[in-house]
């Protein structure tokens, strides 16, 4: 999946990012049609800005990950990405080394962005709940909280999981 995402043209990535934001907002609008035109205009504008920011962030991340793993074949990079989060530690030394470099890079990025992401998701959750409780939003918007919560929890537990993986990758390879 990641290989497909990395290889998408920028305009397709922008379109997907924009629709990822816009579609849930439009679905919640179906249940509350007051001020429909204003809401749709706001949602489209917000989604375009969100899509541009997400596209920029993803392209930047893809480039930095590519620099972190170095000049290796695409197959090795793909294997490193697959081995990063799950499964057994790779036995191929080239894949193992690339996975370790990638894990260290991603841990650094997690730690760097962690406070901002947690604050952002917390504000989004609070504003969603306040909007629904205050009567200015549809109760269906609480479904957004179900999306925010796992993403926020991943920020809490992600670095710990990545440190464990780095430790596994750093241990000497067992000889068969």
KETOR-803151 format. One record per residue: residue in three letters; x, y, z of N, C-alpha, C in turn; residue number from 1. Coordinates in nm, 2 decimals. Layout:
BEGIN
   res       nX       nY       nZ      caX      caY      caZ       cX       cY       cZ     n
   ALA        X        Y        Z        X        Y        Z        X        Y        Z   NUM
...
//
This chain:
BEGIN
   res       nX       nY       nZ      caX      caY      caZ       cX       cY       cZ     n
   UNK     0.08    -0.12     0.00     0.00     0.00     0.00     0.09     0.13     0.00     1
   UNK     0.19     0.12     0.08     0.28     0.24     0.10     0.34     0.27    -0.04     2
   UNK     0.38     0.17    -0.11     0.45     0.19    -0.24     0.36     0.26    -0.34     3
   UNK     0.23     0.23    -0.33     0.13     0.30    -0.42     0.12     0.44    -0.38     4
   UNK     0.11     0.47    -0.25     0.09     0.60    -0.20     0.21     0.69    -0.24     5
   UNK     0.33     0.64    -0.22     0.46     0.72    -0.25     0.46     0.75    -0.40     6
   UNK     0.42     0.65    -0.48     0.43     0.67    -0.63     0.32     0.75    -0.69     7
   UNK     0.22     0.79    -0.61     0.11     0.87    -0.67     0.16     1.01    -0.71     8
   UNK     0.11     1.06    -0.82     0.14     1.20    -0.86     0.09     1.30    -0.75     9
   UNK     0.15     1.41    -0.74     0.12     1.50    -0.63    -0.03     1.55    -0.64    10
   UNK    -0.08     1.57    -0.76    -0.22     1.61    -0.77    -0.32     1.51    -0.73    11
   UNK    -0.29     1.38    -0.75    -0.37     1.27    -0.70    -0.37     1.26    -0.55    12
   UNK    -0.25     1.28    -0.49    -0.24     1.28    -0.35    -0.31     1.39    -0.28    13
   UNK    -0.31     1.51    -0.35    -0.38     1.63    -0.30    -0.53     1.60    -0.31    14
   UNK    -0.58     1.54    -0.42    -0.72     1.51    -0.44    -0.77     1.41    -0.33    15
   UNK    -0.69     1.31    -0.31    -0.73     1.21    -0.20    -0.73     1.27    -0.06    16
   UNK    -0.63     1.35    -0.03    -0.62     1.42     0.10    -0.74     1.51     0.12    17
   UNK    -0.78     1.59     0.02    -0.89     1.68     0.02    -1.02     1.60     0.04    18
   UNK    -1.04     1.50    -0.03    -1.16     1.42    -0.02    -1.17     1.35     0.12    19
   UNK    -1.06     1.31     0.17    -1.05     1.24     0.30    -1.11     1.33     0.41    20
   UNK    -1.08     1.46     0.39    -1.14     1.56     0.49    -1.28     1.60     0.46    21
   UNK    -1.31     1.62     0.33    -1.44     1.68     0.29    -1.55     1.58     0.30    22
   UNK    -1.53     1.45     0.27    -1.65     1.36     0.27    -1.71     1.34     0.40    23
   UNK    -1.63     1.32     0.51    -1.70     1.31     0.64    -1.78     1.43     0.68    24
   UNK    -1.73     1.55     0.65    -1.80     1.67     0.68    -1.93     1.68     0.60    25
   UNK    -1.92     1.65     0.48    -2.05     1.65     0.39    -2.15     1.55     0.44    26
   UNK    -2.10     1.44     0.49    -2.20     1.34     0.54    -2.27     1.39     0.66    27
   UNK    -2.20     1.45     0.75    -2.26     1.50     0.87    -2.36     1.62     0.84    28
   UNK    -2.33     1.69     0.73    -2.42     1.80     0.68    -2.56     1.74     0.64    29
   UNK    -2.56     1.62     0.59    -2.68     1.56     0.54    -2.79     1.55     0.66    30
   UNK    -2.74     1.54     0.78    -2.83     1.52     0.90    -2.87     1.66     0.96    31
   UNK    -2.81     1.76     0.91    -2.84     1.90     0.96    -2.83     2.00     0.85    32
   UNK    -2.94     2.02     0.78    -2.93     2.10     0.66    -2.95     2.25     0.68    33
   UNK    -2.94     2.30     0.80    -2.96     2.45     0.82    -2.83     2.52     0.77    34
   UNK    -2.85     2.63     0.70    -2.73     2.71     0.65    -2.64     2.62     0.56    35
   UNK    -2.71     2.54     0.47    -2.64     2.44     0.39    -2.53     2.50     0.30    36
   UNK    -2.56     2.61     0.23    -2.47     2.67     0.14    -2.34     2.72     0.21    37
   UNK    -2.36     2.79     0.32    -2.25     2.84     0.40    -2.16     2.73     0.45    38
   UNK    -2.22     2.62     0.50    -2.15     2.51     0.55    -2.07     2.44     0.44    39
   UNK    -2.13     2.42     0.33    -2.06     2.35     0.22    -1.94     2.44     0.17    40
   UNK    -1.96     2.57     0.16    -1.85     2.65     0.11    -1.74     2.65     0.21    41
   UNK    -1.77     2.66     0.34    -1.67     2.65     0.45    -1.59     2.51     0.44    42
   UNK    -1.67     2.40     0.43    -1.61     2.27     0.43    -1.52     2.25     0.31    43
   UNK    -1.56     2.30     0.19    -1.48     2.29     0.07    -1.35     2.37     0.09    44
   UNK    -1.36     2.49     0.14    -1.24     2.57     0.16    -1.15     2.51     0.26    45
   UNK    -1.20     2.47     0.37    -1.12     2.40     0.48    -1.06     2.28     0.42    46
   UNK    -1.13     2.20     0.35    -1.08     2.07     0.29    -0.96     2.10     0.19    47
   UNK    -0.98     2.20     0.11    -0.87     2.24     0.02    -0.74     2.28     0.09    48
   UNK    -0.76     2.35     0.20    -0.64     2.39     0.28    -0.58     2.27     0.35    49
   UNK    -0.67     2.19     0.40    -0.62     2.06     0.47    -0.55     1.97     0.37    50
   UNK    -0.61     1.95     0.25    -0.55     1.87     0.15    -0.41     1.92     0.11    51
   UNK    -0.40     2.05     0.09    -0.27     2.10     0.05    -0.17     2.08     0.16    52
   UNK    -0.20     2.10     0.29    -0.11     2.09     0.40    -0.07     1.94     0.42    53
   UNK    -0.17     1.85     0.40    -0.14     1.71     0.42    -0.05     1.66     0.30    54
   UNK    -0.08     1.70     0.18     0.00     1.66     0.07     0.15     1.71     0.09    55
   UNK     0.16     1.83     0.13     0.30     1.89     0.15     0.37     1.81     0.26    56
   UNK     0.30     1.78     0.37     0.36     1.70     0.48     0.39     1.56     0.44    57
   UNK     0.31     1.49     0.36     0.34     1.36     0.31     0.46     1.36     0.22    58
   UNK     0.46     1.45     0.12     0.58     1.45     0.03     0.71     1.48     0.11    59
   UNK     0.70     1.57     0.21     0.82     1.60     0.29     0.86     1.47     0.37    60
   UNK     0.76     1.40     0.42     0.79     1.28     0.50     0.85     1.17     0.41    61
   UNK     0.80     1.15     0.29     0.85     1.05     0.20     1.00     1.08     0.16    62
   UNK     1.03     1.21     0.14     1.16     1.25     0.10     1.26     1.23     0.22    63
   UNK     1.22     1.26     0.34     1.30     1.25     0.45     1.33     1.10     0.49    64
   UNK     1.23     1.01     0.47     1.24     0.87     0.49     1.34     0.81     0.39    65
   UNK     1.33     0.86     0.26     1.42     0.81     0.16     1.56     0.85     0.19    66
   UNK     1.58     0.97     0.24     1.72     1.01     0.28     1.77     0.93     0.40    67
   UNK     1.68     0.89     0.49     1.72     0.82     0.61     1.76     0.68     0.58    68
   UNK     1.70     0.61     0.48     1.74     0.48     0.45     1.86     0.47     0.36    69
   UNK     1.88     0.58     0.29     2.00     0.59     0.20     1.97     0.54     0.06    70
   UNK     2.07     0.52    -0.01     2.06     0.48    -0.15     2.05     0.32    -0.16    71
   UNK     1.93     0.27    -0.15     1.91     0.13    -0.15     1.81     0.10    -0.26    72
   UNK     1.80    -0.03    -0.31     1.70    -0.06    -0.41     1.56    -0.05    -0.35    73
   UNK     1.47    -0.03    -0.43     1.33    -0.01    -0.39     1.27    -0.13    -0.32    74
   UNK     1.31    -0.25    -0.36     1.26    -0.37    -0.30     1.31    -0.38    -0.15    75
   UNK     1.43    -0.34    -0.13     1.49    -0.34     0.01     1.41    -0.23     0.09    76
   UNK     1.39    -0.12     0.03     1.32    -0.01     0.11     1.18    -0.06     0.14    77
   UNK     1.11    -0.12     0.05     0.97    -0.17     0.07     0.98    -0.28     0.18    78
   UNK     1.07    -0.37     0.18     1.09    -0.47     0.28     1.11    -0.41     0.42    79
   UNK     1.20    -0.30     0.42     1.22    -0.23     0.55     1.10    -0.17     0.60    80
   UNK     1.02    -0.11     0.52     0.89    -0.05     0.57     0.80    -0.15     0.62    81
   UNK     0.79    -0.27     0.55     0.70    -0.38     0.60     0.75    -0.43     0.74    82
   UNK     0.89    -0.44     0.75     0.95    -0.50     0.87     0.95    -0.40     0.99    83
   UNK     0.92    -0.28     0.96     0.93    -0.17     1.06     0.83    -0.19     1.18    84
   UNK     0.71    -0.22     1.15     0.61    -0.22     1.25     0.57    -0.36     1.30    85
   UNK     0.60    -0.46     1.23     0.54    -0.59     1.26     0.63    -0.71     1.21    86
   UNK     0.60    -0.83     1.26     0.67    -0.94     1.21     0.80    -0.97     1.28    87
   UNK     0.87    -1.07     1.22     1.00    -1.10     1.27     1.10    -1.00     1.22    88
   UNK     1.21    -1.00     1.30     1.33    -0.91     1.26     1.38    -0.97     1.13    89
   UNK     1.41    -0.89     1.03     1.46    -0.94     0.90     1.60    -1.01     0.92    90
   UNK     1.62    -1.11     0.85     1.75    -1.18     0.86     1.85    -1.13     0.75    91
   UNK     1.80    -1.07     0.65     1.89    -1.01     0.55     1.95    -0.88     0.61    92
   UNK     2.09    -0.88     0.62     2.16    -0.77     0.68     2.12    -0.63     0.62    93
   UNK     2.10    -0.63     0.49     2.08    -0.50     0.42     1.94    -0.45     0.46    94
   UNK     1.84    -0.54     0.46     1.70    -0.50     0.50     1.70    -0.46     0.65    95
   UNK     1.77    -0.54     0.73     1.78    -0.51     0.87     1.84    -0.37     0.90    96
   UNK     1.95    -0.34     0.84     2.01    -0.21     0.86     1.92    -0.10     0.81    97
   UNK     1.85    -0.12     0.70     1.76    -0.01     0.65     1.64     0.00     0.74    98
   UNK     1.59    -0.11     0.79     1.48    -0.10     0.89     1.52    -0.03     1.01    99
   UNK     1.64    -0.05     1.06     1.69     0.02     1.18     1.70     0.17     1.16   100
   UNK     1.76     0.20     1.04     1.77     0.35     1.01     1.64     0.41     1.00   101
   UNK     1.54     0.34     0.94     1.41     0.40     0.92     1.34     0.41     1.06   102
   UNK     1.36     0.31     1.14     1.29     0.31     1.28     1.35     0.43     1.36   103
   UNK     1.48     0.45     1.36     1.54     0.56     1.43     1.49     0.69     1.38   104
   UNK     1.48     0.70     1.25     1.43     0.83     1.18     1.28     0.85     1.23   105
   UNK     1.20     0.75     1.22     1.06     0.77     1.25     1.04     0.80     1.40   106
   UNK     1.12     0.74     1.49     1.12     0.77     1.63     1.15     0.92     1.65   107
   UNK     1.25     0.97     1.58     1.28     1.11     1.60     1.17     1.20     1.55   108
   UNK     1.11     1.16     1.44     1.00     1.24     1.39     0.88     1.24     1.48   109
   UNK     0.85     1.12     1.54     0.74     1.11     1.64     0.76     1.20     1.76   110
   UNK     0.88     1.19     1.81     0.91     1.27     1.93     0.91     1.42     1.90   111
   UNK     0.95     1.46     1.78     0.95     1.60     1.74     0.81     1.66     1.73   112
   UNK     0.72     1.58     1.66     0.59     1.63     1.63     0.49     1.59     1.74   113
   UNK     0.52     1.51     1.83     0.43     1.45     1.93     0.35     1.56     2.01   114
   UNK     0.41     1.66     2.07     0.33     1.76     2.15     0.23     1.83     2.06   115
   UNK     0.27     1.87     1.94     0.18     1.95     1.85     0.06     1.86     1.81   116
   UNK     0.09     1.73     1.78    -0.02     1.65     1.73    -0.12     1.62     1.85   117
   UNK    -0.07     1.59     1.97    -0.15     1.57     2.08    -0.24     1.69     2.11   118
   UNK    -0.18     1.81     2.11    -0.25     1.93     2.14    -0.36     1.95     2.03   119
   UNK    -0.32     1.93     1.90    -0.42     1.94     1.79    -0.54     1.85     1.80   120
   UNK    -0.51     1.72     1.83    -0.62     1.63     1.84    -0.71     1.66     1.96   121
   UNK    -0.64     1.70     2.07    -0.72     1.73     2.19    -0.81     1.85     2.16   122
   UNK    -0.76     1.96     2.10    -0.84     2.07     2.07    -0.96     2.03     1.97   123
   UNK    -0.93     1.95     1.88    -1.03     1.90     1.78    -1.14     1.83     1.85   124
   UNK    -1.10     1.74     1.95    -1.20     1.66     2.02    -1.29     1.75     2.11   125
   UNK    -1.22     1.84     2.18    -1.29     1.93     2.27    -1.39     2.02     2.19   126
   UNK    -1.34     2.08     2.08    -1.43     2.17     2.00    -1.54     2.09     1.94   127
   UNK    -1.52     1.97     1.90    -1.63     1.89     1.85    -1.74     1.86     1.96   128
   UNK    -1.69     1.82     2.08    -1.79     1.79     2.18    -1.86     1.92     2.23   129
   UNK    -1.79     2.03     2.24    -1.85     2.15     2.28    -1.95     2.20     2.18   130
   UNK    -1.92     2.18     2.05    -2.01     2.22     1.95    -2.14     2.14     1.95   131
   UNK    -2.13     2.01     1.98    -2.25     1.92     1.98    -2.33     1.95     2.11   132
   UNK    -2.26     1.97     2.22    -2.33     1.99     2.35    -2.39     2.13     2.34   133
   UNK    -2.33     2.23     2.28    -2.38     2.36     2.27    -2.49     2.38     2.17   134
   UNK    -2.52     2.27     2.10    -2.63     2.28     2.01    -2.60     2.33     1.87   135
   UNK    -2.47     2.36     1.84    -2.44     2.42     1.71    -2.40     2.31     1.61   136
   UNK    -2.39     2.19     1.65    -2.35     2.08     1.57    -2.44     1.96     1.58   137
   UNK    -2.44     1.88     1.48    -2.52     1.76     1.48    -2.45     1.65     1.57   138
   UNK    -2.53     1.57     1.64    -2.48     1.47     1.73    -2.39     1.37     1.65   139
   UNK    -2.41     1.36     1.52    -2.34     1.27     1.44    -2.19     1.31     1.43   140
   UNK    -2.16     1.44     1.47    -2.02     1.48     1.47    -1.94     1.41     1.58   141
   UNK    -2.01     1.36     1.67    -1.93     1.28     1.78    -1.86     1.16     1.72   142
   UNK    -1.90     1.12     1.60    -1.83     1.01     1.53    -1.68     1.05     1.50   143
   UNK    -1.66     1.19     1.48    -1.52     1.23     1.46    -1.43     1.20     1.58   144
   UNK    -1.49     1.21     1.70    -1.42     1.18     1.82    -1.37     1.04     1.82   145
   UNK    -1.45     0.95     1.76    -1.41     0.81     1.75    -1.29     0.80     1.65   146
   UNK    -1.27     0.89     1.56    -1.15     0.89     1.48    -1.03     0.96     1.54   147
   UNK    -1.06     1.07     1.62    -0.95     1.14     1.68    -0.88     1.06     1.79   148
   UNK    -0.96     0.99     1.87    -0.91     0.92     1.99    -0.80     0.82     1.96   149
   UNK    -0.82     0.73     1.86    -0.72     0.63     1.83    -0.59     0.70     1.78   150
   UNK    -0.61     0.80     1.70    -0.49     0.87     1.65    -0.41     0.94     1.76   151
   UNK    -0.48     0.99     1.85    -0.42     1.06     1.97    -0.35     0.95     2.06   152
   UNK    -0.41     0.84     2.08    -0.35     0.73     2.16    -0.23     0.68     2.09   153
   UNK    -0.23     0.67     1.96    -0.11     0.63     1.88     0.01     0.72     1.91   154
   UNK    -0.02     0.84     1.93     0.09     0.94     1.97     0.15     0.91     2.10   155
   UNK     0.06     0.86     2.19     0.11     0.83     2.33     0.20     0.71     2.33   156
   UNK     0.15     0.60     2.26     0.21     0.47     2.27     0.31     0.44     2.15   157
   UNK     0.30     0.52     2.05     0.39     0.50     1.93     0.54     0.50     1.96   158
   UNK     0.59     0.60     2.03     0.73     0.60     2.06     0.78     0.48     2.14   159
   UNK     0.70     0.43     2.24     0.74     0.32     2.32     0.75     0.19     2.23   160
   UNK     0.65     0.18     2.14     0.65     0.06     2.05     0.78     0.07     1.95   161
   UNK     0.81     0.19     1.90     0.92     0.21     1.81     1.05     0.18     1.88   162
   UNK     1.06     0.22     2.01     1.19     0.20     2.09     1.21     0.05     2.10   163
   UNK     1.10    -0.03     2.13     1.11    -0.17     2.14     1.16    -0.23     2.01   164
   UNK     1.10    -0.18     1.90     1.14    -0.24     1.77     1.29    -0.20     1.74   165
   UNK     1.33    -0.08     1.77     1.47    -0.05     1.75     1.56    -0.14     1.84   166
   UNK     1.52    -0.17     1.96     1.60    -0.26     2.04     1.61    -0.40     1.98   167
   UNK     1.50    -0.45     1.92     1.50    -0.58     1.85     1.59    -0.58     1.73   168
   UNK     1.59    -0.47     1.66     1.67    -0.46     1.54     1.82    -0.44     1.57   169
   UNK     1.85    -0.38     1.69     1.98    -0.36     1.73     2.06    -0.48     1.78   170
   UNK     1.98    -0.58     1.83     2.04    -0.70     1.88     2.11    -0.77     1.77   171
   UNK     2.22    -0.84     1.81     2.30    -0.91     1.70     2.21    -1.02     1.64   172
   UNK     2.23    -1.04     1.51     2.15    -1.14     1.44     2.19    -1.28     1.49   173
   UNK     2.09    -1.36     1.51     2.12    -1.50     1.55     2.17    -1.58     1.43   174
   UNK     2.28    -1.65     1.45     2.33    -1.73     1.34     2.26    -1.87     1.34   175
   UNK     2.23    -1.91     1.22     2.15    -2.04     1.21     2.24    -2.16     1.22   176
//
